[in-house]
Amino acid sequence: MQHHGLGKDWLKICPVEKDLGVLSTLAGQQLAEHEPVCVQTAKKAKGSGSKDRHTAIMLVPGTISEERKQPPTQLAAQKEEHVVFRNDADSRQPPLPEVLRKSLQRGVVLSTGSLLVYEAHKLISGFAEVHASFKVEDVIEQADYLYGSGETEKLYRLLVQHKNSDDAELLWRLARSSRDLAQLGSTSAEEKKQLTYDSLEYAKKALEKNESNSAAHKWYGICLSDVGDYEGIKTKIGNAIIIKEHFQRAIELNPKDATTIHLIGIWCYSFAEMPWYQRKIAATLFATPPTSTFQEALRYFHMAEEADPNFYSKNLLFLGKTYLKLNNKKMALLWLSKAKEYPAQTEEDKQVQKEALELLNSI
């Protein structure tokens, strides 16, 4: 699992978190009698109009009910009998012209064929929706595997193919993936900026698709903070309240999300140590500028640890740093030592170990 933070200035970076055989049973006498032509008609319609290579249509003749079964001799006789009309005197008229008779029969066959194609289309359409839902689940499963494996570039290539998706679960993962790719040292400055703005758009779209998605709120807050790095401190501070609101909404939807609780702690810590000139900017933007204290930040860091003990090296580090700000060296030593001893699995963990060691040596 990776963890994530809020930008590079006052919200630091912290990487978290059959083919289908459609069986169309054709019931009814007309369908059974005309089956050979119907099959040909349906096949022609399918060959010319369908582009779904994953869908095959199997047409099975309908069964004839017991009372309608007749000996072969009677059936043959019926086939040879011409259509006749009777007048009031019940006198027989000459048989219909052969062309007209065949046309009438052809009309019945075509109507039946059209019905088959229509019914098949409905079945195919229904399957397409189910197939699409399974596809989304498959992509999410692959994405989570790649994320857990630290395959940042492969994960992005997988998810960016679905940037036009309407699925919030795919979109917030794409926002996260875009941001993670932007943070790589191998990513150029120009690409990083584009990815940063892209990630915000994906997170925004995820929220539009599902406002009740906790992760979408979390990633919208993170990505909005990142964009502030390119738009100046005034914009960044101006977005601060919006960012916190999205984090709080994410916690409402998922109270056990330790990462989001940690991010609110980072938000509080940042405003608690905000320099005077930034406070003046905040005062010009808000009638009541956002403020916080180290005590409030400490409360959120402890809440995150309670939700998921030892889940993140940086949460341990900030517990130690916050206790230092409150002049509690004993507790600072405890948490900074835990941060230094945290198993380093990522580059960020190594940076945390280094900073924790420096702070321990300074006490």
Beta strands, then each sheet from edge to edge (+ up, - down):
strand 1: 20-26
strand 2: 55-61
sheet 1: 1+ 2+
end
